[in-house]
């Protein structure tokens, strides 16, 4: 009988504990949902891991402006530059998961770096929650006018005749332009030396000055110099020609069959950001990306707007991580 009473007493205590736990969980869920509805109540920081005039910066500024209008709170673009995007990505990975610090990431920071570096201060998959994809674009292969090559095939022939004497710049080790150059070397069988910079704008300046001979760059960052005759474009890295440069052949059709590199960007939050807040962020940022003026503005510089749900974007990032791991292995590129 005493055992029965003890059993009932224990069951009662367990029941009360279960009820209390459920009540606390429900309360937390309510607070989280309410918090997501009220967001934001203070300024939001949009971290771009590359400098001004880089692709992430070009995208971040008009998006930040429009989000400020929607949220009635300042959205500040914070350029955290260094180590091929690792500095900026790390800053977001370690930030509180409250939606007030977001990353404008790319296939460099959130897919390629995972295989290119043996050690990263963040996990490219586990440290972030994908919010939405933002864009896709290609790179262009550009040379200084002094380079005696007017086509991709001529550049390959020149590089073979001068092994190690030509150099290509990029916005840093581990960036997509760096990997594009390494892939070009591997597929063409040439030795064009890599010169990493602390951001792509500096590599463009040095190319214009003739300090380096070649770069793979986002078309938005070099079109003004190409149109003014300060640089010469030989090809685009996408599988199809760029509508913004219809007269420029793809690298694949111009001398290196099978070559293709595309760039994507997207917005990420730190891991642990509440699902309700992730959904709200995704819906509101995708609404901004659907703006026709914004789409036209980006289209003029060769950027295609492409948004997606968090779930679709997460699956895409996983696929891209696997794809780029194979490319990195095949090219032999390393950035440590």
SULLIN-V381295 format. One record per residue. N is the residue number from 1. RES is the residue in one small letter. PHI is phi in radians with two decimals (999 if undefined). PSI is psi in whole degrees, 0 to 359 (none if undefined). D_LAST is the distance of its C-alpha to the last C-alpha in whole Angstrom. Layout:
BEGIN
N;RES;PHI;PSI;D_LAST, N;RES;PHI;PSI;D_LAST
END
This chain:
BEGIN
1;x;999;315;71, 2;x;-1.09;322;69, 3;x;-1.08;320;66, 4;x;-1.11;318;67, 5;x;-1.11;318;67, 6;x;-1.07;318;63, 7;x;-1.09;317;62, 8;x;-1.12;319;63, 9;x;-1.11;317;62, 10;x;-1.13;319;58, 11;x;-1.10;321;58, 12;x;-1.13;318;59, 13;x;-1.15;319;57, 14;x;-1.11;321;54, 15;x;-1.11;317;55, 16;x;-1.13;321;55, 17;x;-1.14;318;52, 18;x;-1.10;319;51, 19;x;-1.12;317;53, 20;x;-1.12;318;51, 21;x;-1.10;317;47, 22;x;-1.13;321;48, 23;x;-1.12;317;50, 24;x;-1.12;316;47, 25;x;-1.07;317;44, 26;x;-1.12;320;47, 27;x;-1.12;318;47, 28;x;-1.11;320;43, 29;x;-1.10;320;43, 30;x;-1.15;317;46, 31;x;-1.10;316;44, 32;x;-1.08;317;40, 33;x;-1.14;318;42, 34;x;-1.14;320;44, 35;x;-1.08;317;41, 36;x;-1.10;321;40, 37;x;-1.15;323;43, 38;x;-1.39;342;43, 39;x;-1.07;138;39, 40;x;-1.72;152;39, 41;x;-1.96;3;41, 42;x;-2.69;174;38, 43;x;-1.02;147;36, 44;x;-1.91;140;33, 45;x;-1.84;124;29, 46;x;-1.89;103;27, 47;x;-1.49;125;24, 48;x;-1.93;125;22, 49;x;-1.44;13;18, 50;x;-2.32;164;19, 51;x;-1.33;178;21, 52;x;-0.98;142;25, 53;x;1.39;359;26, 54;x;-1.37;168;23, 55;x;-1.07;318;24, 56;x;-1.15;324;23, 57;x;-1.22;318;25, 58;x;-1.03;323;28, 59;x;-1.34;318;28, 60;x;-1.12;321;28, 61;x;-1.16;309;31, 62;x;-1.18;329;34, 63;x;-1.16;316;33, 64;x;-1.07;318;33, 65;x;-1.06;315;36, 66;x;-1.25;326;38, 67;x;-1.18;325;37, 68;x;-1.04;321;38, 69;x;-1.19;323;42, 70;x;-1.26;315;41, 71;x;-1.51;347;40, 72;x;1.03;31;42, 73;x;-2.45;148;40, 74;x;-1.09;137;37, 75;x;-2.03;110;34, 76;x;-1.71;127;31, 77;x;-1.45;122;28, 78;x;-2.02;106;26, 79;x;-1.43;104;23, 80;x;-1.84;97;20, 81;x;-1.75;145;17, 82;x;2.42;150;14, 83;x;0.95;46;10, 84;x;1.08;33;11, 85;x;1.63;355;14, 86;x;-1.18;322;12, 87;x;-1.05;310;14, 88;x;-1.17;317;17, 89;x;-1.11;320;17, 90;x;-1.12;322;16, 91;x;-1.08;322;20, 92;x;-1.33;320;21, 93;x;-1.03;328;20, 94;x;-1.67;1;22, 95;x;-1.38;158;25, 96;x;-1.04;139;28, 97;x;-1.43;61;29, 98;x;-2.06;7;32, 99;x;1.51;354;31, 100;x;-1.57;355;31, 101;x;-2.31;116;27, 102;x;-2.16;154;26, 103;x;-1.94;131;23, 104;x;-1.60;90;23, 105;x;-1.63;177;20, 106;x;-2.53;178;19, 107;x;-1.14;342;18, 108;x;-1.22;303;15, 109;x;-1.26;327;15, 110;x;-1.99;8;17, 111;x;-2.51;307;16, 112;x;-1.23;316;13, 113;x;-1.01;333;10, 114;x;-1.05;328;12, 115;x;-1.75;336;11, 116;x;-1.35;329;8, 117;x;-1.92;135;6, 118;x;-1.28;335;7, 119;x;-2.37;132;8, 120;x;-2.21;146;10, 121;x;-1.34;3;13, 122;x;-2.53;161;15, 123;x;-1.68;120;16, 124;x;-1.01;333;16, 125;x;-1.73;308;20, 126;x;-1.35;339;21, 127;x;-1.48;354;20, 128;x;-2.35;157;22, 129;x;-1.98;118;26, 130;x;-1.13;134;26, 131;x;-1.75;304;29, 132;x;-2.87;148;30, 133;x;-1.24;153;28, 134;x;-2.01;316;29, 135;x;-2.76;166;28, 136;x;-2.30;150;27, 137;x;-2.82;169;27, 138;x;-1.92;175;26, 139;x;-1.86;161;24, 140;x;-2.10;143;26, 141;x;-1.56;115;25, 142;x;-2.15;143;26, 143;x;-2.23;160;27, 144;x;-1.27;146;29, 145;x;-0.99;337;32, 146;x;-1.30;345;32, 147;x;-1.24;126;30, 148;x;-1.44;64;33, 149;x;-2.66;127;32, 150;x;-1.95;8;34, 151;x;-2.69;167;33, 152;x;-1.11;317;29, 153;x;-1.12;324;31, 154;x;-1.20;324;32, 155;x;-1.14;319;28, 156;x;-1.09;316;27, 157;x;-1.10;319;30, 158;x;-1.12;316;29, 159;x;-1.13;325;26, 160;x;-1.21;329;27, 161;x;-1.40;343;29, 162;x;-2.31;65;27, 163;x;-1.05;127;24, 164;x;1.35;2;21, 165;x;-1.70;343;23, 166;x;-1.74;153;22, 167;x;-2.34;148;19, 168;x;-2.11;141;18, 169;x;-1.78;159;17, 170;x;-2.60;171;16, 171;x;-1.35;9;15, 172;x;2.46;155;12, 173;x;-1.06;133;8, 174;x;1.65;350;9, 175;x;-1.32;163;13, 176;x;-1.06;318;16, 177;x;-1.03;324;17, 178;x;-1.07;310;13, 179;x;-1.15;325;14, 180;x;-1.06;318;17, 181;x;-1.15;319;17, 182;x;-1.15;321;15, 183;x;-1.15;321;17, 184;x;-1.05;314;20, 185;x;-1.00;312;19, 186;x;-1.14;315;19, 187;x;-1.30;327;22, 188;x;-1.56;347;24, 189;x;1.22;40;23, 190;x;-2.15;172;22, 191;x;-2.22;80;19, 192;x;-1.65;120;19, 193;x;-1.29;140;16, 194;x;-1.51;132;14, 195;x;-2.11;104;14, 196;x;-1.39;141;12, 197;x;-2.08;169;15, 198;x;-1.56;58;15, 199;x;2.12;145;17, 200;x;-1.14;326;19, 201;x;-0.98;323;22, 202;x;-1.18;325;21, 203;x;-1.17;324;20, 204;x;-1.15;317;24, 205;x;-1.06;318;25, 206;x;-1.25;330;24, 207;x;-1.19;315;25, 208;x;-1.04;324;28, 209;x;-1.38;352;28, 210;x;1.44;12;27, 211;x;-1.31;333;24, 212;x;-2.20;167;22, 213;x;-1.89;335;24, 214;x;-2.46;147;23, 215;x;-2.54;154;21, 216;x;-1.83;120;21, 217;x;-2.44;156;22, 218;x;-1.14;136;24, 219;x;-1.01;329;28, 220;x;-1.07;329;29, 221;x;-1.51;347;27, 222;x;-2.16;351;28, 223;x;-0.98;318;32, 224;x;-1.02;318;33, 225;x;-1.25;326;32, 226;x;-1.17;316;33, 227;x;-1.21;335;36, 228;x;-1.55;357;37, 229;x;1.51;4;36, 230;x;-1.35;338;33, 231;x;-2.37;160;31, 232;x;-2.17;127;32, 233;x;-1.66;134;30, 234;x;-1.86;334;30, 235;x;-3.04;165;29, 236;x;-1.94;151;28, 237;x;-1.53;350;25, 238;x;-1.30;162;28, 239;x;-1.16;333;30, 240;x;-2.06;160;33, 241;x;-1.12;152;34, 242;x;-1.45;124;33, 243;x;-0.98;333;36, 244;x;-1.34;342;36, 245;x;-2.39;62;35, 246;x;-1.08;337;38, 247;x;-1.44;349;38, 248;x;-1.62;125;34, 249;x;-1.28;161;34, 250;x;-1.28;156;31, 251;x;-1.11;326;28, 252;x;-1.09;318;29, 253;x;-1.44;344;33, 254;x;-1.73;6;32, 255;x;2.57;353;31, 256;x;-2.38;78;28, 257;x;-0.96;137;30, 258;x;1.59;350;28, 259;x;-1.31;130;25, 260;x;-2.77;128;25, 261;x;-2.46;127;22, 262;x;-2.16;154;23, 263;x;-1.95;137;22, 264;x;-2.23;156;23, 265;x;-2.27;161;23, 266;x;-2.85;169;25, 267;x;-1.89;133;26, 268;x;-2.21;152;25, 269;x;-2.03;162;26, 270;x;-1.09;148;25, 271;x;-1.00;142;25, 272;x;1.69;356;29, 273;x;-1.12;131;30, 274;x;-0.97;138;34, 275;x;-0.95;322;35, 276;x;-1.10;323;38, 277;x;-1.27;322;36, 278;x;-1.03;315;33, 279;x;-1.10;318;36, 280;x;-1.13;314;38, 281;x;-1.03;314;34, 282;x;-1.09;314;34, 283;x;-1.08;316;38, 284;x;-1.32;324;38, 285;x;-1.23;321;35, 286;x;-1.13;326;36, 287;x;-1.13;321;39, 288;x;-1.14;319;38, 289;x;-1.19;341;36, 290;x;-1.42;355;39, 291;x;-1.11;125;40, 292;x;-1.10;323;42, 293;x;-1.12;320;41, 294;x;-1.15;317;38, 295;x;-1.05;316;37, 296;x;-1.16;319;39, 297;x;-1.03;315;37, 298;x;-1.26;324;34, 299;x;-1.06;328;35, 300;x;-1.12;336;36, 301;x;-1.95;22;32, 302;x;1.39;19;32, 303;x;-1.86;127;30, 304;x;-1.75;123;32, 305;x;-1.27;132;33, 306;x;-2.58;109;32, 307;x;-1.86;166;32, 308;x;-2.82;164;33, 309;x;-1.24;162;34, 310;x;-0.99;321;31, 311;x;-1.17;314;32, 312;x;-1.15;318;31, 313;x;-1.16;320;28, 314;x;-1.06;317;27, 315;x;-1.13;321;27, 316;x;-1.14;318;26, 317;x;-1.08;320;23, 318;x;-1.07;314;23, 319;x;-1.09;317;24, 320;x;-1.15;323;21, 321;x;-1.08;317;18, 322;x;-1.16;315;20, 323;x;-1.07;312;20, 324;x;-1.23;333;17, 325;x;-1.07;321;15, 326;x;-1.19;320;18, 327;x;-1.15;316;17, 328;x;-1.07;316;13, 329;x;-1.10;316;14, 330;x;-1.16;325;17, 331;x;-1.44;339;15, 332;x;1.35;12;12, 333;x;-1.25;140;10, 334;x;-2.46;150;6, 335;x;-2.22;8;4, 336;x;-1.25;none;0
END
